[in-house]
Amino acid sequence: MNDYVIDCQNLETAYTASLHRPILNGINCQIQPGEFVVLLGLNGAGKSTLLRSLVGLVPIVRGTIQINGVTMNPRTLTTIRRDIGMLFQGGGLIRQLSAIENVLCGRLGTRTTWQTLWGFGQRDRLLALKLLEEMGLKEQAYQKTAQLSGGQQQRVAIARALIQSPQILLADEPITGLDIIAAQQVMQTLAKLHSQQGMTIISVLHDLGIAAEYAQRAIVLEAGRIIYDGPCHNLQDHFSPS
């Protein structure tokens, strides 16, 4: 048995007429526990598709995905998802709800229908408040999400993912549309989760400089294939215009 937390073998998606090829076209990669990995590449390269395939949001027509030694299929998907937190582009929050209510939504997948009808208990609420405080959002806990800045909303989304106690955090373009300060705050939060909690983090990014500053390893995709898999510190040398 290997020690990989994620093991992808020969992943291929369905043929896409607009691209004249599969979005993923023979992807092989392994990720160790506790790595901070960024997925890079131009639009249409397959970055977000690869990330979403790791939680079964994109169907794979060929190849296998193993998470913590469990092969992904319809029967194992629920079990696999318990170990994974997902941070969507733009946060994916419900803007009419408060910050704490959005965080508590992260608990819905672990509750029965009857438990959901009775609402959330004191333990869940205290945990949600603690996570928001760790995100620097204690004062905004009961504000509607629509009233928060983009960076604050993304940190609420991180807290919502963390309330699941995931081993792995997947972040799909978590800083898109944010100003420089907000983007730095979000990336620093991810880096802290990695360094202090040993969390495995995989994030889709566009900026080589930010990738080099915060992550350990980069996987660069082009036309559905991996063209680079290695350290982040020399990305500029490999991919900057000459």
N, C-alpha and C positions, 0 to 999 in steps of 0.2 A: 504493500500500500504506500502511495506517495504522501508527501507532506504538503502538497499544494492545497490552498483553500479554494482556488478556482483552477480548473483544468479544462481548456477548450481544445477540441481536436477536430480539425478539418471542417469548421463551420461554414455552411453555405445556406443562403436564403433563396427564395424563389427568384426566378428571372424577372427583371424589371424592364419593361419595354422602353421607358423613357431614358434609362441609362444604357440599354442594350447589354446588360449583364446583371448578375446577382449583386445586391448591395454588399453582402459579405460573400467572399469568393475564396474559400480555403483558408480560414483563419485558424492558426495554431498558436496558443499562448498559455502560459501557466503563471499563476500569481501566488506568491508565498504569503503566509499569515503575517500581518503587520506591515505590509508594503503600502506605500503611497504612490500610486501609479496614475499618470495622466494619459488620456487618449487624445491625440492631435491629428490634424489633417484638414484639407479643404472641405468645403460644403459638398456633401454627397459621397465623401470618402468611406463612410460607414461607421463613424465614431459612435453616434447615439444609437444606431442599430445594434452594434456590438454590446453596448452598455445595457440596453433594454432586453437583449436576448438573455442576459444573466438572471433576469427575474421572470422569464417566460412571457414577456410582452411582445416579442417578435418571434414568429414561428421559424424554426430551422428545418430545412428539407433534407439536409445531410450533415453528418457529424454529431458529436456529443459534447454536452456540458456537464461537468461534475462540480458540485459545490460541497465542500467538506466531505468528499468521498462519496456523495450521493449523486447518482446519475439523474439528470432532469428528465422527467416525463410527466404526463398528466396526473399520475398517481402520487408523485413525490413533490409536486410543485408547492403545495401548501406547506409542507415541512421545510422545504428549502427557503421559502420566503420569510419564515420566522426568524432567520438569521441575518436577513438583509434589510437595511433601511434605504429608501429611495428618495433622492432630492431632485425634483423635476425642475426644468427650466422655468423661471418665473415663480417658483415656489409651489404652485398648484394649491394655494390656500383658498378657503371660503371667505371672501372679503367681508361678508355681512356678520361673521362671527368674531368674537374677541380673540386675542392672541392665545389665551389659555384654552379656550374652546377648540381652537384649531390644533393645539398641541394634543389635547385629549382625543381628538379624532384618530391620532396614531395608535390608540388602544383598541379601536373598533375591531380589528382583525383577530384579536385574542379573546373577544367576548361573545357569548351566546346572544341570540335575539332577546331572550328574557332579561339578561343582564343589561343589555343596551336600553331596553325600555325603562328600567329602573334608574338609569342615569349613571354617572360616575361617582365612585365612592371617595371618601376623604383621602385615602392613601394615594389614589391616582391624581387627585387635585394637588396634593402636596408635592408629588413628584413633578408634575407639570410646572408648578411654581418654581421649584428648585432648578429645573432645566432652563426656564426663562431667565432666572437670576444669573445662572452661569453664562448665559448668552448676553448678559448686560441689559436685560429687558424687564427687570422686576417692576419698574414704574409703569410699563406699558402693558402689563399682563391683562388688564380688563378693558383695554382700548380695542375698538374694532380694527381689524387688520387693514381695512381700507384707509385708515387714518395714519398708518405707519409708513415710513420711508421704504424704498426698495430694499436697502440693506437690512433694515429691521425685519421686513417681511421674510427675507431669505433666512435670517437667523431663527425666526419663528419656525420656518420649515425644517431647519436642522433640528430644533428641539422636538418637533413632531416626529421626526425620524428616530431620534434618540430614545424617545419614551418606549420604543419597542425593544430596547436593549439589544441592538443588532451587533453582530460580529463584523459585518461588512457594511460600509456605507458607499452607495453609488450616487454620484452627483452629475447630473446632465446639464452642462453649461451653467454652473451656479452663479457666475458673475456677469452673465450677459445682461446688458442694459443698465448696469450699476455704474455710478461714478467711481473715480479712482479710490477714494477713501473707503466707500462701502465695499468695493471689491476686495481691498486689502483686509478689511475686517472679516469678511466671509472666509477668505483664504487662510487668515491667521487662525480662525476658529477650527477649520478643517485640520490645519497643521498641529494645533494643540490636541485635538482628538487623536491624531496619529502618534504624537510624541509622548503624551501623558497616559493615554489609555491603550496604546498599542493597536488601535483599530485599523483594519484593512480598508483603505480608501481608494476608490477608482473614480476619477473625475474627467469629464470631457471639457477641454479648454481649447481656446484659439490662440492664445498669446504665449509665444516661446519663452519670453522673459519671465512671466509669472510662473510658468511650469518649472523653469530652472530654479526659481527662488524657493518654491514651496515643496515640490515633489522630489522623490528619489529616482524614479524611473519613468521613461516615456515610451509609449507605443504609438508609432506614427503610421497612419493608414493612408493608402492611395488606391482609388478604384477598387475598394473592397479587399485589399491585400495589405499585409504588414510590410512596410519598407524599412522600418527601423525599430529596434527594441533594445534599449540600453539606457545608460545614465542620462540624467537631465542636464548635467552641468556643461556639456559641450554641444547642446542642441543648436546654438547660434552658428557654430562652425559648420555643422552639417546642412542646415536648411536656410541660412540667411542668404539673400541675394548677393552675388559676387560683384 
